[in-house]
Amino acid sequence: MKLMIASDIHGSEYYCKKMLGCLEKEQADRLVLLGDILYHGPRNDLPKEYCPKAVIALLNKQKDKILCVRGNCEAEVDQMVLEFPVMADYAIIFCGSRMMFVTHGHLFNENNLPPLNKGDILLHGHTHILAAENRESYIYLNPGSVSIPKNGNVPSYMIYEDDCFTIKDLEGSVLKQLSLKNNNLTEDINNLLKEPFPDESTIDAFAKFCRIVRILRAPNGCPWDRAQTHESLKTCLIEEAYEVVEAIQRFSDTNDAANLKEELGDVLLQVILHGQIASEEGIFELKDIIDEISKKMIRRHPHVFGTKAVDDASQVVINWEEIKRQEKKENGLQYENELEMIPKAFPALIRAQKVLKKSEIAKNSSIEQLCIAAKEKITKLQCDNNQKDLDIEEIIGTLLLDVTNLAMQYNKNSEQLLAQSVQKLIDKSKES
C-alpha cells in the first residue's frame, strides 16, 4: 500500500489544492493527515489563500481516502463540517513488525514519547519542520508543513511505499529519505544543498562576476552588451561551446589548461548574460536557473538521491531517458514522435546520430547491410550521369545517413570522425 502523509494545511485553499494535486500524481492509496487542517492558529501568519470553507469542500471529496488525527487547532465544530473522523489523538499503523504511532505532535512528541518498542516509528507534524531520522531506540518522522514551513524548509509531504519514507516538495523533488530495509538514513539532500561551499572564494568570485555582467547591462554600461537579447546571443553560445570542445582537444594534446579555463569562462558569460536579460525582463532570475538544474540533477539520479538500484552506467542512461520522457509528458512537451524532441539546431551529423539512435532503423541495421546500401548508392552516382539535382541530393543525403549509421554500429562518433579527418586534410595540405 502507498500512503501519502501531510500535515498543517492551516486553511490554505492554495496549498490544499497543490497537496491534492500531488496525491493524484503519486496515485497513493490513502492520504494520512496529521492535523491542523482548517484553522491557521494564533501563532502563525495567514497562509496563502486562507479559505477554510474551500478546504472543507476539497477534502470532503477525498473522504474515503483520508485517515486523520486531531491537531491542537482542531475543535468539535470542525468535525461537524468534515465528513471524515478528525478528533482521534493518535492512530496506529503497522509497517511489517514495526508500529508506526501517528499523531499531531502537541500531545505526543520526542519530549513526551508514547509507548514504543525498539525500532518503532513516531510520526507527527506540528513543528512545521520536516524530519526522517534514526534515534537510539526509535525512528522519528515529520512530513513538514504543506502551507507554513519553518526553519528554511519548503512546503512538503511524505510518501510511504516499499518500506521507504520519502519527503518531497510540492513539485515532487526528493528532499529526504529513510529506508526501513537497512534502517539507514540516506544523504540528507536538503541539508546537503545548504552546506557552505567547500571554497567560499568561489562563491565570492561568482557573485563578483554576476555584478560585472549587471554593470555591463546597466544604462551606463557597454552598448554592445546592452543591445544583446536571447535571440542575438544564440550564435555566440554555439560558437563558444565549440571553442570549449576545441580547448578540450588542445588540453588533451598539449596539456594547455589556460586555454580551457578561458573558454569555459566564455560559456559561463553566456549563461550569466541570459540570466541577467531574463531578470530584466521579469521572466526568471539567475537563482531560478541554478535551482532548476539542482532539482533536475536530483530527479534524474534516483540511484544517488533515492532508492533505485542500477547495475552500470548504461542503466543510468536508460533511467535518465525514462525520467526525461515523463517530465516532458507532465509539462505538456510530449511529441507524437519522440524523434521530434531532438533539437533541429544540432549540427546535422550530431542530429543524425541521435535520431538514428532512437529510431528502429539503427536497431535493425547491420554493418554488412549498411556497406551494401552505401555501395549501391555510390554505384548509382557513378553509372547514371543524367540524374536530376534533386535525385543526386537525395542519394548523397541517404548515403551520409548510412555512413553515420555505420559509425554507430562501430560505436564511433561520426561528428568526431569527420572532424579528425578534416584536420588530417589540413595538416596534409601544410606539408605539400
Phi, psi and omega in degrees: 000139179255123180251138168252131186240129181216160184211157168057061174287324175054039171078011182276112176297319182301308184283335175295318177298318179298317180298315180291331173296320176294322178300316179294317181295321181285339183056043179286150180283323181223153174248117179260117180254131185260028171094178185053064187269311192255324188262140184281339178084142185291342181273351184248152170287158176297130178285171181299132179051056179293115182202083182306323181297322178293321179296319177304310182297319181295315184285325180297331177293340181253018190303327182287345181260346194267133166243126188226145171244163185278133172264173180288348177266352180283147177221170182300329180295332178294321179294334181290337184250344179264137188263023174220152184298135181228002191255006178284139180286335178199166174223157180243127174234137179258129175252087187066237180272355181270143172264131173255114180270112186255122182207175181280317178121351179275337178259307178249132181199192183291339176268350178216078187289141170284173176296117180229137170272164180302129181092352177290171187240132171255116181242119175209167176254237170075315184278342183067021182235117183293150180200146172208092193223144173275124171262179184299321184232002180205174178248133181250126181232142175211122182284357187078191182253140176292323191242330185228068180292154181232171179059037177078005179284166175251161175307134189210166174215174183232146174242135172244119180202139177052046178060029180226133175259127182232123176264131182232156169278177187284358172266355178095003179282139182286130177255323184199154184212148175215125180257134177280346183294318177246357178057026177245134179285128175286177184307131179282095187296318183301313179288326180300318182289343179267348182299146177301142177298139182308324180243099183298333180296332178295318178297316179299317181296319180295316179297320179297318181295320177298321177296320179299316180295320178299320179295319179298329181269355183289164182308323179261020183275211184274128180303322181294311181298321181293333183278348187284148176229173175304319183293315184292336183271357183303311182296320180301315182296318179298313182296318180294323179297318179294326179292328174295316178301317178297320180293325177296318178296318179297321179296320178296323184278322190236356184063031180275089182284334183298317181293319178298318179299316180296314184291324175297324176298323179294323177293319178300321178302318180298317180297315181294321178299314178299320178296318180293318179298316179298321179296316179295329180274356180074022182275306176198171181252164177302323178301324180295324177298313182293317178299319183295316181289329176296313179297320180297317181297324178290315179297320187277356179236060180296342178283344178257311185260003179224208185248001183290134180263144176230150181270323184201183183297327180296325178292326176299316181296318179298314179298317181302312182294323179293316178297319179299315179299318181295320178297315180299319180296315182293331181267009179071023182252015181283136178259154175299319178251120184300333181294337179291344180286343181283120187304137177289342182284349177298147169305149190303318182293319179296315180296318180300316182292322179291319178296314180298322182298326182267351184265165178285339183302310183294323182294329184262009182261151173235162179300318181297315180298318182292321178296319178296315181297318180295319180296321179297319181292319179296318178299318180298320178293324182287322191269334185247101182271359184257014182287147177286159181303321182295322178294318179298316180299318181293318181296313181293321180298314179290331175297318177298322177296318178298317181293320177297316178298320178299318177299320179296321180298332177268008182059040178246153179267113185297324178299314180293321180298315180294320179299318179296318181293321177298318180295321177297322178296318179296314180298321180294323180294333178291327183285332184275000000 
